Amino acid sequence: MTATAHTPAAVRAATSPMRGRARLAGVLYLLTFVSIPTLALYNPIRDHADFILGAGSQTGVLWGAFTEVIVGVAGISTALVLFPVLKRQNESAALGLVAARLVETTLIFVSVTSLLTIITLRTDVAGTPGADNASLTTTGHTLLASYDRTFLLSQSLMPVFCDLLLGYLLFRSRLVPRILPIVAFIGAPLLLASDIAIFFGVYDRVAPLAGVAVIPVAAFELSVGIWLLVKGFNPASPLFAQPKADIGIPAPRVGDQLDQRGSELVR
């Protein structure tokens, strides 16, 4: 019986199909940060109570909404790209991550729809004969409030569940250095506590405390994105020792195993 030597070159060759997947996941995670400028881009709609009637520029609002759409698409894509790898650790948790990302993306689209509705009313209704300016202003404030509350659920609450699931999977699988998921374990409860405080009106979502609570979770996702883009998955991860792992090594079929056992019995 001849032992097969697993040299570093052989390990790299075995795991090379996963390098592209890791890079794609890294790029997608970095794309989820493109909406950060919306804090400034949405100033016209927040600074002008009569924005829906034509006050202020709508260009920044449109660009902000567009970047949030990118964030939504990139968010669900991260879970889908990582799923074939993470399911080797725990398929239920990996499916949970996909589901949580899907809910997050759906809520992001709902919130963006509120802003786009304000733009549509501003462009197509405001200033037309018979338009009730008072009613339009009230509608605009209602839609903006809807955006803020949906944002709390989509881009603040859902990342708590997403990062806890991802942190658990990465910690157990050792696909990345364990210090990264540990940051998620610290940041997710902190962000959850902040979300609860915002929900009950202790402080506003743009308050300094709310900004501080976001930092650990943001640091986790940013560091995971950079690590996957630059370093990729850890080739020493236990997941890559499994024959059925999605790394280009097919699992032996049951029939092949029976034929092999039969041949050994005949010999």
C-alpha positions in Angstrom: 0.0 0.0 0.0 1.5 3.3 -1.1 0.9 6.5 0.9 0.1 9.6 -1.0 2.1 12.6 0.0 0.1 15.9 0.2 2.7 18.5 -0.7 1.9 22.3 -0.4 1.8 22.5 -4.2 -0.8 19.7 -4.2 -2.9 21.5 -1.6 -2.8 24.7 -3.6 -3.8 22.8 -6.8 -6.7 21.2 -4.9 -8.0 24.4 -3.5 -7.3 26.7 -6.5 -10.9 26.5 -7.8 -12.0 28.2 -4.6 -9.6 31.1 -5.1 -11.9 32.8 -7.6 -14.9 32.2 -5.4 -13.1 33.8 -2.4 -12.1 36.8 -4.5 -15.6 37.3 -5.8 -17.0 37.1 -2.2 -14.4 39.7 -1.2 -15.4 42.1 -3.9 -19.0 41.7 -3.1 -18.5 42.4 0.6 -16.5 45.6 -0.3 -19.4 46.7 -2.6 -21.8 46.6 0.4 -20.0 49.7 1.6 -20.7 51.9 -1.5 -23.8 53.4 0.2 -21.9 55.1 2.9 -22.1 58.5 1.0 -25.9 58.4 1.3 -25.4 60.1 4.7 -24.6 63.2 2.7 -26.5 62.5 -0.5 -29.8 62.4 1.4 -29.2 65.8 3.0 -31.5 67.7 0.5 -34.5 65.5 1.3 -33.9 65.9 5.1 -33.0 69.5 5.1 -36.0 70.7 3.1 -39.4 70.1 4.6 -40.9 70.9 1.2 -38.5 68.8 -0.8 -41.4 67.0 -2.4 -42.7 70.4 -3.7 -39.4 71.1 -5.6 -37.0 72.5 -2.9 -33.4 71.2 -3.1 -31.8 69.0 -5.7 -32.9 65.5 -6.3 -29.7 64.3 -8.0 -28.0 63.3 -4.8 -31.1 61.4 -3.7 -31.2 59.4 -6.9 -27.6 58.5 -6.6 -28.0 57.5 -3.0 -31.0 55.2 -3.9 -28.9 53.7 -6.7 -26.1 52.8 -4.4 -28.5 51.2 -2.0 -29.8 49.0 -4.7 -26.2 47.9 -5.4 -25.8 47.2 -1.7 -28.9 45.0 -1.7 -27.8 43.0 -4.7 -24.2 42.7 -3.4 -25.5 41.6 0.0 -27.6 38.6 -1.2 -24.8 37.7 -3.6 -22.2 37.4 -0.8 -24.4 34.7 0.8 -25.0 32.9 -2.4 -21.3 32.9 -3.4 -20.2 31.6 0.0 -23.0 29.0 0.4 -21.3 26.1 -1.4 -18.3 26.5 0.9 -20.1 27.3 4.2 -22.6 24.5 3.8 -19.8 22.0 4.4 -19.6 23.3 7.9 -23.3 23.6 8.7 -25.9 23.6 6.0 -28.7 24.9 8.2 -26.6 27.9 9.3 -25.5 28.5 5.7 -29.1 28.5 4.6 -30.0 30.8 7.5 -27.4 33.3 6.2 -28.9 33.2 2.7 -32.4 33.7 4.2 -31.2 36.6 6.4 -29.5 38.3 3.5 -32.6 37.8 1.3 -34.7 39.5 4.0 -32.2 42.3 4.3 -32.1 42.9 0.5 -35.9 42.9 0.3 -36.2 45.5 3.0 -33.5 47.6 1.4 -35.6 47.6 -1.9 -38.7 48.5 0.1 -36.9 51.5 1.7 -35.5 52.7 -1.6 -39.0 52.5 -3.1 -40.2 55.0 -0.5 -37.5 57.5 -1.6 -38.2 56.9 -5.3 -41.9 57.5 -4.7 -41.1 60.9 -3.2 -39.1 61.7 -6.4 -42.0 60.6 -8.6 -44.5 62.7 -6.7 -42.1 65.7 -6.9 -41.6 65.3 -10.6 -45.1 64.2 -11.8 -47.5 65.7 -9.3 -46.1 68.7 -7.5 -46.9 71.9 -9.3 -49.7 70.4 -11.4 -53.2 72.0 -11.4 -55.2 70.8 -8.5 -52.3 69.4 -6.5 -52.7 69.8 -2.7 -49.3 71.0 -1.5 -50.2 70.3 2.2 -51.2 66.7 1.4 -48.0 66.3 -0.7 -45.8 67.6 2.1 -47.5 65.2 4.6 -47.1 62.3 2.2 -43.4 63.2 1.7 -42.8 63.2 5.5 -44.6 59.9 5.8 -42.5 58.2 3.1 -39.3 59.5 4.6 -40.3 58.2 8.0 -41.1 54.8 6.3 -37.6 54.9 4.8 -36.0 55.5 8.2 -37.9 52.7 10.0 -37.3 50.2 7.2 -33.6 51.2 7.2 -33.5 50.3 10.9 -34.7 46.8 10.1 -32.8 46.3 6.8 -29.3 47.8 7.2 -29.1 47.8 11.0 -31.0 44.9 12.5 -30.6 42.2 9.8 -26.7 42.6 9.8 -26.9 41.4 13.4 -28.2 38.0 12.4 -26.2 37.9 9.2 -22.9 38.5 11.0 -23.6 36.2 13.9 -24.3 33.3 11.4 -21.3 34.2 9.2 -19.1 34.6 12.2 -20.1 31.2 13.6 -19.5 29.5 10.3 -16.1 31.2 9.7 -15.0 30.5 13.3 -15.8 26.8 13.2 -14.4 26.3 9.7 -11.3 28.4 10.1 -11.6 29.7 6.6 -10.2 33.0 7.8 -8.3 34.0 11.0 -10.4 33.5 14.0 -9.9 37.0 15.2 -12.2 38.2 12.5 -15.4 36.3 13.6 -14.6 37.2 17.2 -15.1 40.8 16.2 -18.5 39.8 14.8 -19.4 38.1 18.1 -18.6 41.4 19.9 -20.1 43.8 17.4 -23.4 42.0 16.7 -24.8 42.2 20.3 -23.6 45.8 20.6 -25.5 46.7 17.4 -28.6 44.8 18.5 -28.6 46.8 21.8 -28.3 50.0 19.8 -31.1 49.0 17.5 -33.4 48.3 20.5 -32.5 51.7 21.9 -33.4 53.4 18.6 -36.6 51.4 18.3 -37.8 52.6 21.7 -36.7 56.2 21.1 -33.8 56.4 23.5 -31.8 58.1 20.8 -32.0 58.7 17.0 -30.4 56.4 14.4 -28.0 59.3 13.5 -26.9 59.9 17.1 -23.2 59.5 17.9 -23.9 56.3 20.0 -25.6 54.7 17.1 -22.6 55.4 14.9 -20.2 53.9 17.5 -22.3 50.7 17.7 -22.0 50.2 14.0 -18.2 50.3 13.9 -17.3 46.7 15.1 -19.8 45.1 12.6 -18.6 47.3 9.8 -15.0 46.5 10.7 -15.8 42.7 10.6 -17.4 42.9 7.2 -14.8 45.1 5.7 -11.9 43.0 7.1 -13.6 39.8 5.8 -14.0 41.4 2.3 -10.3 42.5 2.2 -9.0 39.2 3.6 -11.0 37.1 1.0 -9.9 39.4 -1.8 -6.2 39.4 -0.9 -5.6 36.1 0.9 -8.6 33.9 0.0 -9.7 30.9 2.1 -7.3 29.3 4.4 -6.2 26.1 2.6 -5.6 24.4 5.9 -9.3 24.7 6.8 -10.9 21.4 7.8 -13.5 21.9 5.1 -11.0 21.2 2.4 -10.1 17.9 3.9 -13.6 16.6 3.1 -13.8 14.7 -0.2 -17.2 16.2 -1.1 -16.0 19.8 -0.6 -16.7 22.0 -3.5 -13.0 22.3 -4.5 -12.9 20.2 -7.7 -12.5 16.9 -5.9 -15.5 14.7 -6.6 -16.9 12.4 -3.9 -16.7 8.7 -4.6 -20.0 7.2 -5.7 -21.7 4.4 -3.8 -21.4 2.1 -6.8 -17.7 2.8 -7.1 -17.2 2.0 -3.4 -19.1 -1.3 -3.8 -17.1 -2.3 -6.9 -13.8 -1.5 -5.0 -14.9 -3.6 -2.0 -15.9 -6.5 -4.4 -12.5 -6.4 -6.1 -10.8 -6.5 -2.7 -12.8 -9.6 -1.7 -12.0 -11.4 -4.9 -8.3 -10.7 -4.4 
